[in-house]
């Protein structure tokens, strides 16, 4: 049986898959993100507005909200470290 490396798994993991994994295992991630509703909303907003994945332009307002969503997730992660 061939062992999978973590980088091989991550290469096949889509952004919304990450959200699903975290939500499914919320008891392990709650201490990082605290607010499941906010986490879910921000992850959805990020995914919906990812111009790299969805080949669309983004307004200045949407970009500002996207930055807020990314910053919140990044800050929660940094606080945990």
N, CA, C and O atoms as CSV, one atom per row, in Angstrom:
chain,resi,resn,atom,element,x,y,z
A,1,UNK,N,N,0.843,-1.182,0.000
A,1,UNK,CA,C,0.000,0.000,0.000
A,1,UNK,C,C,0.887,1.243,0.000
A,1,UNK,O,O,1.810,1.361,0.806
A,2,UNK,N,N,0.596,2.160,-0.908
A,2,UNK,CA,C,1.368,3.386,-1.028
A,2,UNK,C,C,0.881,4.427,-0.029
A,2,UNK,O,O,-0.322,4.651,0.105
A,3,UNK,N,N,1.818,5.063,0.674
A,3,UNK,CA,C,1.466,6.121,1.618
A,3,UNK,C,C,1.302,7.435,0.870
A,3,UNK,O,O,2.073,7.760,-0.033
A,4,UNK,N,N,0.278,8.182,1.267
A,4,UNK,CA,C,0.077,9.509,0.695
A,4,UNK,C,C,0.808,10.542,1.535
A,4,UNK,O,O,0.791,10.492,2.765
A,5,UNK,N,N,1.436,11.460,0.861
A,5,UNK,CA,C,2.079,12.565,1.557
A,5,UNK,C,C,1.049,13.673,1.745
A,5,UNK,O,O,0.119,13.808,0.950
A,6,UNK,N,N,1.223,14.467,2.807
A,6,UNK,CA,C,0.276,15.532,3.110
A,6,UNK,C,C,0.148,16.511,1.946
A,6,UNK,O,O,-0.949,16.994,1.667
A,7,UNK,N,N,1.244,16.809,1.269
A,7,UNK,CA,C,1.184,17.746,0.136
A,7,UNK,C,C,0.338,17.187,-0.997
A,7,UNK,O,O,-0.305,17.944,-1.724
A,8,UNK,N,N,0.335,15.854,-1.155
A,8,UNK,CA,C,-0.507,15.239,-2.176
A,8,UNK,C,C,-1.985,15.374,-1.817
A,8,UNK,O,O,-2.826,15.576,-2.693
A,9,UNK,N,N,-2.291,15.263,-0.550
A,9,UNK,CA,C,-3.675,15.431,-0.106
A,9,UNK,C,C,-4.126,16.865,-0.274
A,9,UNK,O,O,-5.242,17.122,-0.727
A,10,UNK,N,N,-3.273,17.792,0.084
A,10,UNK,CA,C,-3.624,19.207,0.006
A,10,UNK,C,C,-3.814,19.633,-1.441
A,10,UNK,O,O,-4.668,20.471,-1.730
A,11,UNK,N,N,-3.039,19.073,-2.349
A,11,UNK,CA,C,-3.199,19.410,-3.761
A,11,UNK,C,C,-4.584,19.046,-4.278
A,11,UNK,O,O,-5.058,19.650,-5.240
A,12,UNK,N,N,-5.224,18.093,-3.672
A,12,UNK,CA,C,-6.541,17.654,-4.099
A,12,UNK,C,C,-7.662,18.248,-3.244
A,12,UNK,O,O,-8.828,17.902,-3.430
A,13,UNK,N,N,-7.325,19.126,-2.325
A,13,UNK,CA,C,-8.306,19.708,-1.420
A,13,UNK,C,C,-8.742,21.062,-1.954
A,13,UNK,O,O,-7.920,21.961,-2.130
A,14,UNK,N,N,-10.040,21.204,-2.211
A,14,UNK,CA,C,-10.575,22.478,-2.669
A,14,UNK,C,C,-10.931,23.347,-1.476
A,14,UNK,O,O,-11.081,22.860,-0.355
A,15,UNK,N,N,-11.064,24.636,-1.734
A,15,UNK,CA,C,-11.302,25.585,-0.650
A,15,UNK,C,C,-12.533,25.213,0.178
A,15,UNK,O,O,-12.477,25.216,1.408
A,16,UNK,N,N,-13.635,24.895,-0.488
A,16,UNK,CA,C,-14.840,24.545,0.263
A,16,UNK,C,C,-14.698,23.203,0.975
A,16,UNK,O,O,-15.392,22.949,1.960
A,17,UNK,N,N,-13.806,22.343,0.488
A,17,UNK,CA,C,-13.535,21.094,1.210
A,17,UNK,C,C,-12.904,21.399,2.563
A,17,UNK,O,O,-13.210,20.750,3.563
A,18,UNK,N,N,-12.026,22.389,2.584
A,18,UNK,CA,C,-11.409,22.808,3.839
A,18,UNK,C,C,-12.470,23.274,4.823
A,18,UNK,O,O,-12.440,22.916,6.000
A,19,UNK,N,N,-13.400,24.070,4.333
A,19,UNK,CA,C,-14.515,24.535,5.179
A,19,UNK,C,C,-15.295,23.341,5.727
A,19,UNK,O,O,-15.603,23.295,6.918
A,20,UNK,N,N,-15.611,22.392,4.876
A,20,UNK,CA,C,-16.380,21.216,5.299
A,20,UNK,C,C,-15.642,20.400,6.355
A,20,UNK,O,O,-16.247,19.937,7.323
A,21,UNK,N,N,-14.344,20.227,6.169
A,21,UNK,CA,C,-13.544,19.470,7.143
A,21,UNK,C,C,-13.564,20.166,8.496
A,21,UNK,O,O,-13.751,19.521,9.528
A,22,UNK,N,N,-13.371,21.477,8.494
A,22,UNK,CA,C,-13.355,22.227,9.751
A,22,UNK,C,C,-14.724,22.188,10.423
A,22,UNK,O,O,-14.816,21.982,11.633
A,23,UNK,N,N,-15.784,22.383,9.646
A,23,UNK,CA,C,-17.120,22.349,10.236
A,23,UNK,C,C,-17.478,20.960,10.768
A,23,UNK,O,O,-18.111,20.832,11.816
A,24,UNK,N,N,-17.075,19.940,10.049
A,24,UNK,CA,C,-17.361,18.571,10.493
A,24,UNK,C,C,-16.625,18.253,11.796
A,24,UNK,O,O,-17.105,17.466,12.612
A,25,UNK,N,N,-15.477,18.861,11.981
A,25,UNK,CA,C,-14.654,18.644,13.171
A,25,UNK,C,C,-14.599,19.903,14.027
A,25,UNK,O,O,-13.559,20.227,14.600
A,26,UNK,N,N,-15.711,20.604,14.112
A,26,UNK,CA,C,-15.757,21.891,14.793
A,26,UNK,C,C,-15.255,21.816,16.222
A,26,UNK,O,O,-14.645,22.767,16.711
A,27,UNK,N,N,-15.494,20.720,16.892
A,27,UNK,CA,C,-15.044,20.590,18.278
A,27,UNK,C,C,-13.533,20.748,18.398
A,27,UNK,O,O,-13.036,21.148,19.451
A,28,UNK,N,N,-12.807,20.444,17.348
A,28,UNK,CA,C,-11.349,20.598,17.367
A,28,UNK,C,C,-10.893,21.983,16.912
A,28,UNK,O,O,-9.781,22.409,17.225
A,29,UNK,N,N,-11.750,22.680,16.177
A,29,UNK,CA,C,-11.387,23.987,15.629
A,29,UNK,C,C,-12.056,25.158,16.335
A,29,UNK,O,O,-11.701,26.313,16.096
A,30,UNK,N,N,-13.011,24.871,17.192
A,30,UNK,CA,C,-13.754,25.927,17.872
A,30,UNK,C,C,-12.833,26.836,18.671
A,30,UNK,O,O,-13.060,28.044,18.733
A,31,UNK,N,N,-11.812,26.282,19.274
A,31,UNK,CA,C,-10.900,27.105,20.084
A,31,UNK,C,C,-10.062,28.047,19.224
A,31,UNK,O,O,-9.461,28.990,19.740
A,32,UNK,N,N,-10.019,27.798,17.928
A,32,UNK,CA,C,-9.296,28.693,17.022
A,32,UNK,C,C,-10.227,29.789,16.504
A,32,UNK,O,O,-9.891,30.973,16.560
A,33,UNK,N,N,-11.398,29.391,16.000
A,33,UNK,CA,C,-12.273,30.333,15.304
A,33,UNK,C,C,-13.436,30.855,16.147
A,33,UNK,O,O,-14.042,31.864,15.787
A,34,UNK,N,N,-13.753,30.208,17.230
A,34,UNK,CA,C,-14.769,30.640,18.206
A,34,UNK,C,C,-16.205,30.700,17.669
A,34,UNK,O,O,-17.120,30.147,18.279
A,35,UNK,N,N,-16.396,31.362,16.547
A,35,UNK,CA,C,-17.739,31.673,16.035
A,35,UNK,C,C,-17.977,30.903,14.735
A,35,UNK,O,O,-17.465,31.285,13.683
A,36,UNK,N,N,-18.743,29.831,14.807
A,36,UNK,CA,C,-18.954,28.962,13.643
A,36,UNK,C,C,-19.718,29.669,12.531
A,36,UNK,O,O,-19.419,29.470,11.353
A,37,UNK,N,N,-20.692,30.484,12.888
A,37,UNK,CA,C,-21.479,31.194,11.875
A,37,UNK,C,C,-20.588,32.180,11.118
A,37,UNK,O,O,-20.626,32.244,9.889
A,38,UNK,N,N,-19.798,32.937,11.849
A,38,UNK,CA,C,-18.897,33.898,11.211
A,38,UNK,C,C,-17.868,33.168,10.349
A,38,UNK,O,O,-17.583,33.585,9.226
A,39,UNK,N,N,-17.315,32.081,10.877
A,39,UNK,CA,C,-16.362,31.290,10.101
A,39,UNK,C,C,-16.999,30.832,8.792
A,39,UNK,O,O,-16.416,31.012,7.724
A,40,UNK,N,N,-18.180,30.246,8.868
A,40,UNK,CA,C,-18.862,29.729,7.675
A,40,UNK,C,C,-19.169,30.845,6.681
A,40,UNK,O,O,-18.950,30.694,5.480
A,41,UNK,N,N,-19.673,31.954,7.184
A,41,UNK,CA,C,-19.999,33.077,6.298
A,41,UNK,C,C,-18.764,33.638,5.607
A,41,UNK,O,O,-18.790,33.908,4.406
A,42,UNK,N,N,-17.693,33.812,6.356
A,42,UNK,CA,C,-16.465,34.342,5.763
A,42,UNK,C,C,-15.875,33.360,4.749
A,42,UNK,O,O,-15.414,33.775,3.686
A,43,UNK,N,N,-15.886,32.084,5.061
A,43,UNK,CA,C,-15.368,31.089,4.113
A,43,UNK,C,C,-16.190,31.093,2.828
A,43,UNK,O,O,-15.630,31.019,1.734
A,44,UNK,N,N,-17.499,31.176,2.951
A,44,UNK,CA,C,-18.360,31.250,1.763
A,44,UNK,C,C,-18.085,32.516,0.964
A,44,UNK,O,O,-18.007,32.481,-0.264
A,45,UNK,N,N,-17.938,33.632,1.670
A,45,UNK,CA,C,-17.684,34.901,0.991
A,45,UNK,C,C,-16.350,34.854,0.253
A,45,UNK,O,O,-16.250,35.294,-0.892
A,46,UNK,N,N,-15.336,34.325,0.909
A,46,UNK,CA,C,-14.026,34.199,0.266
A,46,UNK,C,C,-14.139,33.326,-0.977
A,46,UNK,O,O,-13.637,33.688,-2.041
A,47,UNK,N,N,-14.785,32.199,-0.847
A,47,UNK,CA,C,-14.898,31.298,-1.991
A,47,UNK,C,C,-15.678,31.937,-3.139
A,47,UNK,O,O,-15.288,31.819,-4.300
A,48,UNK,N,N,-16.758,32.600,-2.819
A,48,UNK,CA,C,-17.584,33.224,-3.853
A,48,UNK,C,C,-16.856,34.343,-4.584
A,48,UNK,O,O,-17.181,34.649,-5.732
A,49,UNK,N,N,-15.878,34.953,-3.934
A,49,UNK,CA,C,-15.191,36.106,-4.514
A,49,UNK,C,C,-13.737,35.844,-4.871
A,49,UNK,O,O,-12.962,36.784,-5.042
A,50,UNK,N,N,-13.368,34.604,-4.982
A,50,UNK,CA,C,-11.992,34.255,-5.361
A,50,UNK,C,C,-11.838,34.412,-6.870
A,50,UNK,O,O,-12.195,33.521,-7.641
A,51,UNK,N,N,-11.306,35.551,-7.274
A,51,UNK,CA,C,-11.165,35.809,-8.712
A,51,UNK,C,C,-10.159,34.870,-9.353
A,51,UNK,O,O,-10.215,34.640,-10.561
A,52,UNK,N,N,-9.234,34.320,-8.564
A,52,UNK,CA,C,-8.267,33.378,-9.117
A,52,UNK,C,C,-8.942,32.079,-9.545
A,52,UNK,O,O,-8.496,31.426,-10.488
A,53,UNK,N,N,-9.998,31.711,-8.864
A,53,UNK,CA,C,-10.676,30.451,-9.159
A,53,UNK,C,C,-11.924,30.638,-10.017
A,53,UNK,O,O,-12.366,29.706,-10.689
A,54,UNK,N,N,-12.487,31.837,-9.991
A,54,UNK,CA,C,-13.765,32.034,-10.661
A,54,UNK,C,C,-13.689,32.997,-11.844
A,54,UNK,O,O,-14.721,33.330,-12.429
A,55,UNK,N,N,-12.497,33.448,-12.205
A,55,UNK,CA,C,-12.252,34.271,-13.396
A,55,UNK,C,C,-13.275,35.388,-13.580
A,55,UNK,O,O,-13.956,35.466,-14.602
A,56,UNK,N,N,-13.369,36.241,-12.580
A,56,UNK,CA,C,-14.266,37.386,-12.680
A,56,UNK,C,C,-13.601,38.588,-12.029
A,56,UNK,O,O,-12.637,38.449,-11.276
A,57,UNK,N,N,-14.118,39.747,-12.324
A,57,UNK,CA,C,-13.596,40.951,-11.687
A,57,UNK,C,C,-14.301,41.145,-10.353
A,57,UNK,O,O,-15.344,40.548,-10.087
A,58,UNK,N,N,-13.711,41.988,-9.528
A,58,UNK,CA,C,-14.270,42.217,-8.196
A,58,UNK,C,C,-14.320,43.723,-7.953
A,58,UNK,O,O,-13.386,44.446,-8.298
A,59,UNK,N,N,-15.402,44.182,-7.365
A,59,UNK,CA,C,-15.552,45.604,-7.073
A,59,UNK,C,C,-14.677,45.989,-5.878
A,59,UNK,O,O,-14.210,45.134,-5.124
A,60,UNK,N,N,-14.472,47.281,-5.729
A,60,UNK,CA,C,-13.690,47.771,-4.584
A,60,UNK,C,C,-14.368,47.407,-3.262
A,60,UNK,O,O,-13.694,47.048,-2.296
A,61,UNK,N,N,-15.687,47.497,-3.221
A,61,UNK,CA,C,-16.414,47.152,-1.994
A,61,UNK,C,C,-16.265,45.666,-1.659
A,61,UNK,O,O,-16.014,45.299,-0.511
A,62,UNK,N,N,-16.423,44.824,-2.672
A,62,UNK,CA,C,-16.275,43.388,-2.442
A,62,UNK,C,C,-14.842,43.041,-2.033
A,62,UNK,O,O,-14.626,42.170,-1.191
A,63,UNK,N,N,-13.870,43.724,-2.630
A,63,UNK,CA,C,-12.476,43.498,-2.264
A,63,UNK,C,C,-12.234,43.885,-0.810
A,63,UNK,O,O,-11.513,43.189,-0.095
A,64,UNK,N,N,-12.829,44.986,-0.370
A,64,UNK,CA,C,-12.677,45.414,1.025
A,64,UNK,C,C,-13.262,44.362,1.973
A,64,UNK,O,O,-12.647,44.018,2.981
A,65,UNK,N,N,-14.452,43.854,1.643
A,65,UNK,CA,C,-15.060,42.802,2.473
A,65,UNK,C,C,-14.246,41.515,2.429
A,65,UNK,O,O,-14.121,40.818,3.435
A,66,UNK,N,N,-13.704,41.210,1.282
A,66,UNK,CA,C,-12.863,40.014,1.149
A,66,UNK,C,C,-11.628,40.121,2.041
A,66,UNK,O,O,-11.234,39.148,2.684
A,67,UNK,N,N,-11.030,41.291,2.077
A,67,UNK,CA,C,-9.873,41.510,2.949
A,67,UNK,C,C,-10.243,41.347,4.419
A,67,UNK,O,O,-9.467,40.798,5.202
A,68,UNK,N,N,-11.419,41.823,4.790
A,68,UNK,CA,C,-11.887,41.663,6.172
A,68,UNK,C,C,-12.040,40.183,6.499
A,68,UNK,O,O,-11.617,39.733,7.563
A,69,UNK,N,N,-12.641,39.430,5.590
A,69,UNK,CA,C,-12.850,37.997,5.822
A,69,UNK,C,C,-11.516,37.263,5.957
A,69,UNK,O,O,-11.330,36.471,6.881
A,70,UNK,N,N,-10.596,37.526,5.040
A,70,UNK,CA,C,-9.274,36.892,5.117
A,70,UNK,C,C,-8.550,37.279,6.406
A,70,UNK,O,O,-7.945,36.436,7.068
A,71,UNK,N,N,-8.620,38.557,6.750
A,71,UNK,CA,C,-7.920,39.029,7.950
A,71,UNK,C,C,-8.483,38.372,9.203
A,71,UNK,O,O,-7.721,38.000,10.095
A,72,UNK,N,N,-9.792,38.222,9.287
A,72,UNK,CA,C,-10.399,37.586,10.463
A,72,UNK,C,C,-9.895,36.151,10.605
A,72,UNK,O,O,-9.503,35.733,11.695
A,73,UNK,N,N,-9.906,35.408,9.515
A,73,UNK,CA,C,-9.445,34.009,9.568
A,73,UNK,C,C,-7.967,33.956,9.906
A,73,UNK,O,O,-7.548,33.146,10.733
A,74,UNK,N,N,-7.176,34.807,9.277
A,74,UNK,CA,C,-5.743,34.844,9.561
A,74,UNK,C,C,-5.476,35.233,11.015
A,74,UNK,O,O,-4.635,34.620,11.673
A,75,UNK,N,N,-6.178,36.238,11.519
A,75,UNK,CA,C,-5.978,36.674,12.907
A,75,UNK,C,C,-6.315,35.562,13.908
A,75,UNK,O,O,-5.593,35.368,14.886
A,76,UNK,N,N,-7.402,34.842,13.666
A,76,UNK,CA,C,-7.785,33.738,14.563
A,76,UNK,C,C,-6.700,32.667,14.559
A,76,UNK,O,O,-6.339,32.126,15.604
A,77,UNK,N,N,-6.195,32.375,13.391
A,77,UNK,CA,C,-5.132,31.369,13.280
A,77,UNK,C,C,-3.874,31.854,14.010
A,77,UNK,O,O,-3.259,31.088,14.752
A,78,UNK,N,N,-3.491,33.107,13.807
A,78,UNK,CA,C,-2.300,33.662,14.449
A,78,UNK,C,C,-2.445,33.682,15.974
A,78,UNK,O,O,-1.482,33.413,16.690
A,79,UNK,N,N,-3.638,33.998,16.468
A,79,UNK,CA,C,-3.881,34.003,17.912
A,79,UNK,C,C,-3.689,32.612,18.493
A,79,UNK,O,O,-3.220,32.458,19.621
A,80,UNK,N,N,-4.051,31.614,17.723
A,80,UNK,CA,C,-3.945,30.235,18.171
A,80,UNK,C,C,-2.490,29.798,18.284
A,80,UNK,O,O,-2.130,29.040,19.185
A,81,UNK,N,N,-1.656,30.282,17.364
A,81,UNK,CA,C,-0.244,29.878,17.381
A,81,UNK,C,C,0.391,30.408,18.627
A,81,UNK,O,O,1.581,30.190,18.854
